[in-house]
Amino acid sequence: MLLTRFCLLAAVLSGAIPTVQAQSSVATYPWSGMLGAQLNFLTPHDHSVFLRARAERSADTDYNATGPGKQLQQSVVLGGIEWLLTERWSGGAVEKITFDPGPTRTFQTGGFLRHCGRIGSVQFRKRALIEHVARSTTGSRQPNTGRIRLRVDLDRTWYAGALGIRPRLAYEAQFDFALKAADSSVPEPETRTVDVGILRAECAFAVGEHVTLVPYLTRRTLFTVAVQQKDIDGNVKVPAGPRNLRFPSVGFDVRVVLPSRQPHTPVVSRDLPTFEGFQD
């Protein structure tokens, strides 16, 4: 019942609230598919060093342009460490490199803090992440920016024999900010309160002590303020004002845990999701 109520609440918050500011202009982009793999190396105290890679391809070839002749829309490599602070708190650092069309390279260096609590039998996790973002395109370099990402998720695990099944619903809000004062002689572009929102539904299947398979669905919403655009006949193609750009995706992850050879606390006894590593 609690999980059902949260699902309904998250759907309303992620869809309805941002749309209040942009009811007149919503754009949905083609579905994309994502495939990822993650390795987690555990220490005797279940601290985790992790390495993650992901590739994404859009159903529309116009968005698949990471390089000449290539068919990927985007590829990501991420590495970091998560350190258990207490039974319910953990923190860590991550380095993420994203290869986008252009070709554009984005380097994100950040630190995060995570708390894991409970609502009855349901796990309630909260994560705060702050990042330094450096982006460059061939022949040019854009100003560095800062980014804050706040994520909440609920999940619960059931067992069917040796198979662990854990559905999870998560929502993340992203806030971008400048690292230096803007030039007062140049008008600042209008922005929204939230820059990006990501709604994610997944179901993890622990097929063994060290391997988890995770199919998932996501909807990434980019909240922008559009400039009016017209076609050659003078008809308005994109109205001026708040605009929500939605990018739906279906994905599949394979996560592998390589535990320490020394005795350690079994990861299934931990409330913290260290065995999964950092979730981007």
Residue pairs with C-beta under 8 A, 6 or more apart in sequence:
2 119
2 120
2 122
2 154
3 122
3 154
3 156
3 167
3 169
6 122
6 154
6 169
7 169
10 169
10 171
10 199
11 199
13 171
14 171
14 197
14 199
14 219
14 221
15 199
18 192
18 194
18 197
18 221
18 223
18 244
19 26
19 244
21 192
21 223
21 242
22 223
22 241
22 242
22 243
22 244
24 239
24 241
24 242
25 226
25 238
25 239
25 241
25 242
25 243
25 244
26 243
26 244
26 246
27 243
27 244
27 245
27 246
28 246
28 248
29 58
29 60
29 63
29 245
29 246
29 247
29 248
30 58
30 59
30 60
30 63
31 58
31 59
31 248
31 249
31 250
32 56
32 57
32 58
32 59
32 63
32 73
32 247
32 248
32 249
32 250
33 56
33 57
33 59
33 249
33 250
33 251
34 54
34 55
34 56
34 57
34 218
34 249
34 250
34 251
34 252
35 54
35 55
35 251
35 252
36 52
36 53
36 54
36 55
36 251
36 252
36 253
36 254
37 52
37 53
37 54
37 253
37 254
37 255
37 256
38 50
38 51
38 52
38 53
38 253
38 254
38 255
38 256
38 276
38 277
39 50
39 51
39 52
39 256
39 258
40 48
40 49
40 50
40 255
40 256
40 257
40 258
40 274
40 275
40 276
40 277
41 48
41 49
41 50
41 258
41 260
42 48
42 257
42 258
42 259
42 260
42 264
42 267
42 274
42 275
43 49
43 260
43 264
44 260
44 262
44 263
44 264
45 84
45 264
45 265
46 84
46 264
46 265
46 267
46 270
46 274
47 81
47 82
47 83
47 84
47 274
48 81
48 82
48 92
48 274
48 275
48 277
49 79
49 80
49 81
50 78
50 79
50 80
50 81
50 82
50 277
50 278
51 78
51 79
52 76
52 77
52 78
52 79
52 277
52 278
52 280
53 75
53 76
53 77
53 78
54 75
54 76
54 78
54 251
54 280
55 72
55 74
55 75
55 76
56 72
56 73
56 74
56 75
56 76
56 249
57 64
57 71
57 72
57 73
58 64
58 73
61 71
63 73
63 101
64 70
64 71
64 72
64 73
64 101
65 73
65 101
65 102
66 72
66 73
66 74
66 75
66 99
66 100
66 101
66 103
67 103
72 99
73 101
74 98
74 99
74 100
74 101
75 98
75 99
76 96
76 97
76 98
76 99
76 280
77 96
77 97
78 94
78 95
78 96
78 97
78 278
78 280
79 94
79 95
80 92
80 93
80 94
80 95
80 277
80 278
81 92
81 93
82 90
82 91
82 92
82 114
82 274
82 277
82 278
83 90
83 91
83 92
84 90
84 270
84 272
84 274
85 91
87 270
87 271
87 272
88 115
88 116
88 117
88 271
88 272
89 113
89 114
89 115
89 116
89 272
90 113
90 114
90 116
90 272
90 274
91 111
91 112
91 113
91 114
92 111
92 112
92 278
93 109
93 110
93 111
93 112
94 108
94 109
94 110
94 111
94 112
94 129
94 278
95 107
95 108
95 109
96 106
96 107
96 108
96 109
96 110
96 280
97 105
97 106
97 107
97 108
98 105
98 106
98 108
99 105
100 106
102 137
102 138
103 137
103 138
104 135
104 136
104 137
105 135
105 136
105 137
106 133
106 134
106 135
107 133
107 134
107 135
108 131
108 132
108 133
108 134
108 147
109 131
109 132
110 129
110 130
110 131
110 132
110 147
111 129
111 130
112 127
112 128
112 129
112 130
112 278
113 127
113 128
114 125
114 126
114 127
114 128
114 272
115 125
115 126
115 127
116 123
116 124
116 125
116 271
116 272
116 273
117 123
117 124
117 125
117 126
118 124
118 271
119 154
121 156
122 154
122 155
122 156
123 154
123 155
123 156
123 271
124 152
124 153
124 154
125 151
125 152
125 153
125 154
125 155
125 273
126 150
126 151
126 152
127 149
127 150
127 151
127 152
128 148
128 149
128 150
129 148
129 149
129 150
129 151
130 146
130 147
130 148
130 149
131 146
131 147
131 148
131 149
132 144
132 146
132 147
132 179
133 144
133 145
133 146
133 147
133 176
134 141
134 144
135 141
135 142
135 144
135 145
136 142
143 178
143 179
143 180
144 179
145 176
145 177
145 178
145 179
146 176
146 177
146 178
146 179
147 174
147 175
147 176
147 177
148 174
148 175
148 177
149 172
149 173
149 174
149 175
150 172
150 173
150 175
151 170
151 171
151 172
151 173
152 170
152 171
152 172
153 168
153 169
153 170
153 171
153 200
154 168
154 169
154 170
155 166
155 167
155 168
155 169
156 166
156 167
157 164
157 165
157 166
158 164
158 165
158 166
159 165
162 208
163 205
163 206
163 207
164 204
164 205
164 206
164 212
165 203
165 204
165 205
165 206
166 203
166 204
166 206
167 201
167 202
167 203
167 204
168 200
168 201
168 202
168 203
168 204
169 200
169 201
170 198
170 199
170 200
170 201
170 202
170 279
171 197
171 198
171 199
171 200
172 197
172 198
172 200
173 194
173 196
173 197
174 194
174 195
174 196
174 197
174 198
175 193
175 194
175 195
176 195
176 196
182 188
189 225
190 225
191 225
192 223
192 224
192 225
192 242
193 223
194 223
195 222
195 223
196 220
196 221
196 222
196 223
197 220
197 221
197 223
198 218
198 219
198 220
198 221
199 218
199 219
199 221
200 216
200 217
200 218
200 219
201 216
201 217
201 218
202 214
202 215
202 216
202 217
203 214
203 215
203 216
204 212
204 213
204 214
204 276
205 212
205 213
205 214
206 212
207 213
209 257
210 256
210 257
210 258
210 259
211 254
211 255
211 256
211 257
212 253
212 254
212 255
212 257
212 275
212 276
213 252
213 253
213 254
213 255
214 252
214 253
214 254
214 255
215 250
215 251
215 252
215 253
216 250
216 251
216 252
216 253
217 248
217 249
217 250
217 251
218 248
218 249
218 251
219 246
219 247
219 248
219 249
220 246
220 247
220 248
220 249
221 244
221 245
221 246
221 247
222 244
222 245
222 246
222 247
223 242
223 243
223 244
224 242
224 243
224 244
224 245
225 241
225 242
225 243
226 238
226 239
226 240
226 241
226 242
226 243
227 238
227 240
228 236
228 238
228 239
228 240
229 236
229 237
229 238
230 236
230 237
231 237
255 275
255 276
255 277
257 267
257 275
259 267
267 274
267 275
268 275
273 279
